[in-house]
């Protein structure tokens, strides 16, 4: 009952805040960019603009309403006793430095952070992404399909409340630090139906002052508390995670590395394989082992690439296998923590390498050709003149491998095929009038 009473109180606070927005001083984002001017704690007026009306001399960004509908980078620590509202098209993401966002209370008015509903949940693209989030008597609402990511510690103090909407996600890559009790994290009301929200914590629930009864797991709040030792935590309290804190049977949704891309392709001529992968977060990441297989079952390690340790920015990695298998091959990444724990990526497969000259088949018609290759959804055939100027281009696939080029002046042209395996170019003589 306590959970639903507090949820109702939160909805009242949201309604009150919304109805009084016009009476408050409002700052609104007008473009993508840094929150602060470089090297200062002054709001960047090219990104965050103060309203012309409703603001008095006592108003400033720290006690007003800030509405963000653009991609804003938090390039410094920020404390507010007002409101921060992240619209569906906006985000507030820290730069490459660890940043703290504090939602504080002034008098009897709770600070407020609201992330509006999104069309779909994208774990790798959170609407708010900071290292430390502190709520002191704060109201924090993550609406339907939205994601709030805390890369180190979520500190909840003195009756702070976090409400998660349908399919929303609170992803904490460190600990939850509870101060002064009576704090709460809750999902959607099960009596209203909807989709479960997710609470994923890589570390533990810690406190020096009670309040470990942080949430009551139910059908609409899927919880996973992994209780890993986290080096970046700002909490000094002991681990008080309740035994029944996780109701996710797999409890593997908080990974030490968030991998958003892993692709491979043959180089021109089929002499090597280029592998590329991208991470958006890394926690305690020692290295990546690049593994290769001929059958997709038994893998061998072919290389090791050093990881970034701890990172909250996008990082790109590459490796070139200069002695690839001659036939079809499979690759995967084994991500290894500093403590020896490991996880695996998905497996990618590469077909037999395409030689540079065996993909084009001529026909009895000088302008008609057949593409003989392993084609994918993004394959494209192009004709360029010798200066590289495009003359013709057509998407090709296994179901559409015939191409008929337009009538071109007599000369030598570059015929180019681009696939996931690489880019292959040959010279071809074309005679005008055919």
N, C-alpha and C positions, 0 to 999 in steps of 0.2 A: 504493500500500500504506500509506503514511504516513497518508492520510486515513482509511482504515478502521480502522487501529490506534487512532488518536485517537478515532474514533467509539466504538469498543468501550470505550476508557478512560472516555469521557463517560458511557456507559450504566452502567459500574461505579460511577462517582461518583454518578449519579442513584439507583441501587439502594442504595448505602451511605447517602446522605443520607436516603432514604426510611425505611430500616430504623432510623436513629438519630433520627428526628424525635421519637419519644416520649421520648428521653433529653435532648432539647434544650429550652431555654426557647422557647415558642411564643407569638407574638402573632397574633391572628386578627381580621379585619375583622368588624364586626357591623352596619354600616349604611353607606350612601353618605355622602360628605362629604370634608372636607379631611384630609390626612395629618397635618399639624401644627396645633397651636393657633395662632390668628392672631398673627403677629408674633414667634413663638418657634420653637425647634427641638425642642420637646417634642411627642411623639406625642399626637394627639388621642384621649383615652380614650373619647370618645363614638363614635369610628369604629374605632379599633384597640384591642383589649382584650388585656391580658396574661393568660396562663393562670394559674390558681390553683396549679398544681403544676408541678414540674420546673424552676422558675426559682430561681436563687440570687442573692445580693447583687451578684455580678459581672456578671450578665446584664442586657443592655439591648437596645433594638431594633436597634442597630448590629451586634450580634454574635449575634443569635438568628435564629430562623426566623419569617418574616412570611408569613402565608397570607391572600391577598386574594380574597374571593368577592363583593365589592360594587364599586360604581363609586366609586373613591377618587381624589381630586384631589391631585396632588403640588404643594403650595404652598410648596416650599422645596427646596434641594439636599439630597441624602441619600447617605451612604456606608455600605456594609455589608460586613462580613467574614463574614456569615452567609448566610442563604438568603432569597430572595423567591420565593414561588410564587403565580402568578396562576391561579386556578381558572377553569373554563369560564364562570362567570357574573360574573367580576370583571374589573377593569381598573385600571390606574394611569396616569393621564393628567395632564400638567402643566397648570397654570392658564395665564392669559394672559401669564405671564412665562417667560422662558427658564430652564429648570431642568436641573441635572446630576444624573444617577444614576450612582454609582460602585459597581461590584462588585469588591471588593478581596480580598486574601488575607491570612490570618493564619497564620504558620508554614507548615506543609505542607498546610494545609486550604484549598482553593480556594473563593472566594466563588461563589455559585450563584444564577442567575436562570432560572426555569422558567416558561414559559407553556403551560398545558395545552391539549389539543386542543379545537377548537371544532366545532360542527355544520356550519358553513359559513364560508367566508372572505369577510369584508366589508372591503374595502380602506379605506373611509372610517371604519371603527370599529375601530382597532387596540386590542389588549389592553394594550399598553404604548406610550406616546407621550411622549417627552422630547426636549429639544433636543440634549443631549449625553449619550451613554452611554459610560462608561469601564469597560473590563474589564481588570483586572490579575491575570494568572494565573487568570482567571475561566472558569467554565463557564456558557454561555448556551444554553438549549434552547428553540426555538420549535416546539411540537408541531403535529400535523396541522391544517391550515386556519386557524391562528392568524397574527396579524400583529403585528410589532414595527416601530414607526416611530421613526426618529431624525431630528429636524427640522434638525439642523445637522451634528454630527460624531460618528461612531462611532470611538472610540479603543480599539485592542486592543493590550495590552502583555504581553510575556513569556509566551508559550505559552497565551494565551487562546484559547478555542474557542467557536464558534457553530455549533450543529447545527440544521438546518431539517428539519421533518417533511414528510410528504406534503402538497402544495399550500400549504405555509406560505409566508409572505412577509416578507422583511427589506427594508424600504423606507427608504433613507437619502436625505434631501433635501439633504445636503451631501457632505462627504468622508469616506472611511475613512482614519484615521491609524494606521499600523502602527508599533509601537515594539518594538525588541529581537528581532524575528523570531520564527519558529516559532509563528505564530498561524495560525488556520485557520477558514474558513467552508465548510461542506459541506452537501450536500443528502441525500436518502434514498439508501440503498445500492441501486444499479441492479440488483444480483443478486437483490434481494428484490421487485422490481416496485414498483408504486405510482404516485403522481402527482408530477410534478416540482415542486420548490420554486422560489421566485423570489427573486432578489437584484437589486434595483433601486437604482442609485446615481446621483444627479443630478450629483455632483461627480466626484472622481477618487480613486484610491488614492495616498496620499502617505506618505512616510517619510524620516527622516534616518538610520535605523539598519538598513536592509535589511529583508527580509521581504515584498517585493512579491509573492512566490509565495504569495498568500493563499488561492487555491482552484484546483482543477483542474476546469474546466467539463466536465460530463458530461450524459448524457441526462436526469438527474433534478435538475439545478441549472441553471435558465435564468437567465443573467446579462445585465445591461444596465448598463454603466458609461458615462455620457453625457459625462463630463469637462467639464462646464460650470464656469465660474468662479463660486465661491460666496463671497459676502462675509462670511458668518458663521463660517467655519471657524476652529477653534482650532489647526489644524496649520500648522507653519511649513516643513514638508518639501516637496521638489519633487514634481511629478507623476511617478510611476513606474508608471502603469497599463500593464500588458503589452499588446502589440498584439493578442493573442488573448483579451482579457479578456471580451469580449461574445460570446455565442452566440445572442442573441435577434435574429433578422433585422430586426425592426422597431425595437427598442430605443427605444420611445417611452412606456414605461409609467410613467416618472417625469415627471409633468407639473408645470409651475411652479405650477399652481393645481388643487386637487382640488375639482371642482364636483359637489355632491351633489344639486342640484335646479335645474331651470330650467323654469318654468311661465308660462303667460299666460292671461288671460281678458278677455272684454269687460265693460265696466262696464254697470250697469243702463241700458237705453235704447240701448246700442250706440254710444255717442258717443266712447269711448276704450278703449284696451287697457292693462291693467295687466300688467307683466312682473315676475316675482320670481325671484331665484336665490340660492343659498346655497353658500358655500365653507367647507371645514374646514381647509385649509392654503393659504397663498399664499407663493410665493418670487419675489422681484424683480418683483412684479406692478405695472405702471404704471397700466393702466386697462382697462376693458371697452368695446369699441365695440359698440353695439346696431345690428344690421343687419336690414333688412326686405326682403321680396321678394314679388312678386305670383305668381310661378310656382315658387318653391323652387329656382331655378337662379341667376338674376342678382339679387344683393343690393346694396342701397345703405345707407350709414351714416346713421342718423337721430339718434343721440345718443352721448355718451361719458360713462362713469361712472368716477370715479377709484377705483383699487384700493387695497388696504391696504399694498402693498409686500411686507413679510414678516409672516406671521401664522400662528399655530398654533391659533387658536380659531375657533369657528363664527361666521361673519359673514353677515348677510342684506343683500341689495341689492334695490332696487326702481327701476323706471322706468315712467312712464305716457306712452304715445304718445297725445297729445291730437288728433293729425290722422291717424288710421289710414286704411288703404285701405278703400274702401266694400265691396269684395268680400272673398273669402277671402284670407288673407295668411299669410306665413311669417316667422318670426323666428329669428335665431341670435346668439350672442355671439362676438366676436373678442377673445380675451384677449391683451394686448400687454405684453411685458416692458419694463423700462427700457432694455434693449439693442436693442429693436426687434423681437425675435423674437416670433412669435405662434402661437397655436393656436385652433381653433374648437370651439365646443360642438356638441351635437346640434341639429338643426333642429326647431322646434315649429311646428305649423300651427293656425290659427284659422279656423273656417268663417265664413260670412256672418253678420254681427251679427244677433242676435235682438232685434226690437223688443219693447217692454214689454207689448204687448197682443195680439199676433197668435199666441200659442202655444196658446190654449185654444179648443177647438171644442166647442160644445154639441151635444146629440143630442135625439131625441124623448123620451128619458127625462130628467126634470129632475135626477136624481141621477147620471147617467152622462155622462162627459166624455172627450174624446180629446185627448191631448197631441200637438200638432203642432210639433215642434222638433227640433234636433240634440241627441239624447240620448246620454249616455255611461254608462259602467258605474256611476258614482256619482250619477246624476241621481235627484232625489226630488221628489215632489209632496206638498204639505202644505196643510191647511186650518186657519186660526187664527181665533179670534174677534177682535173689534175691539180687545181689550185685549192681543192677542198670545198668548193661551193656545192651545196646540196642541189641535186637536180630531180631527185625522186626518192620517195620513202613510202614503205608499206609495212604494216604489222603482219607478221607471219606466225603460224602455229602449226601443230601437227595436223590440224584439220584444214589448214589454208596455207599450203606450202608452195603454191603456184604464184608466180609473179609475171606480169606483162609490163615491161617498161615503156614509157612514151617514145615517140619518134625523136631522136636526138641527132645533132650534127655528127658527121663522121669524126671519129677520134678515139683516143684512149681514155677510159673512165675507170674510176675506182668503185668496185662492187664491195659493199661492206655488210657483214652480218653481225649483229649484236645479240648475244644471249647471256644467260647466267654463267656460261663457261668462259666467256670473254668476248673480245671483238676480233673478227677475222676479216682481212681485206685482201682482195686480189685485183690485178689489173685486167681489164677486159676491153677488147676492141669492139666498137659499135659502128655500124655502117648506116649512114643516113638513108631514109626512104624505106627501110625494111620494117 
